[in-house]
């Protein structure tokens, strides 16, 4: 089942940051992602049967960025 999460990334400041995150996410099984630099947010769509939120956050951390899930 497809799910979307929003992650706040304090250190998301520039296009290079967004590109680094994008390259990290290309290596895992997500459907797509959208980085919004001015809001310091990353939206990730994924299939819960393929990957979970913890794996996504771990991948983000391994790319050098600490993220926190945002619950709206």
N, C-alpha and C positions, 0 to 999 in steps of 0.2 A: 504494500500500500504506500502510495506517495505521501510524503510529509514535507513541510517546509519549516525551517527554523531560522531564527534571526540571532546573529551573534554580534555582540559589541566588542570591538577591538580598539582599545585605547591608543595603541601605537600606530594605527592606520592613518598615515599622513600624506602619502603621495602615490603616484601611478606605479612607481617601482614596488612599493609595498603591495599594491593590488596585484601586480604581475607575479610577485613571489607567491602570494597566496593562491593565485590561479594555477600556477605550475604545480603546487603541492596538491591541489584538489584534482588535477588531471590524472594523478596517480591512484586515486581511490574511486570506488564505485558510487559516485553521486550522479544525479540526473543533470543538474546545472547549478550555477551559482551566480550571484550578482553582488559586486562590491560597490558600496556607496561611500566614497571617500569623505565628503563633507560631514556625513552623519556618523562616520567611523563604524559602519555596519556592513555585515556580510549576510546575505540571504542564501540559504542552501536548500535545494530540493533534492530529496533522496528517497530511495525505496527502503522502507524499514526492514524488509526481508533480506536486503543486501548489505546494509551497513547501519550502524546506530550513531546516536549523537555523540557518545563518548569517543568513538573512533574518529569522527569528524573533528572534534576539539583536539584530540591527540595529534592529528595530522597538522592542524593549524599551529599547535605548539611546536611541533618538530620543524616547522618552517620558520620559527623564530618569533611567533606572535601569540600572545595569550588572549584568549577570547572568553567571553562570558555569555551564556544563553540569556536572551531577553524574552520574558513572557509577557505578551500583550494581553 
